[in-house]
Amino acid sequence: MSITGYIVSRQYILDVVKEVRKPMIVPRIDRLLAREKRTFYWLAKATGVSHTTLWRLKKGKAVGINFETLEKICRALKCQPTDVLFLTSEKAPPKRQPSKNRRKW
């Protein structure tokens, strides 16, 4: 089998897709808000950034972030950019740990 035949084979493509892990940037806005005992609504008001923009960032749906927006978030939450965004090599964001002081219904 020629090299081009091997490259276009379905099995090769599946092997490559399984092995490639893209780094993922995970936002940690929830953790910072909990630390400051503030709400998501408060953050939107304090930064002047729209609720939709913050929600997309929080949920990992944002395609990018403006430096000005990141600076406003950092100033409001009294933190560094590395506290807001975390680089991981996982495909999916890490699962949230349950809070110890949650109410049980």
C-alpha positions, 0 to 999 in steps of 0.5 A: 500500500502506498503512503497516500493510500494509508493517509487517506484510509479511514483507520489512519484518520481515526487514529490521528483524531484519537491521539491529538489533544488540544489544549483548552482554556478553562474559565474559573469565574464561578470559583472567584465569585464564590471566593469574593461572596459575589453574584454573577449579576454583581460582576456584570454591574461592577465591570460594565461588561454585558451579561451575555459576554460574561455568560459565554466566558463563564460557560466556555462558549466564548471564542476570545476575550478582549484584554479590556474585558479581562482587566475589568474582571480582574479589577472587580474580583481583585485577582490576576488573569491566571486566576480567571483562565486556566490552561489544561490539556484535557478535551473537556473542562474539569468537573466541578467539585461539590460544595461542602456547604450545599443544602440537601433537600 
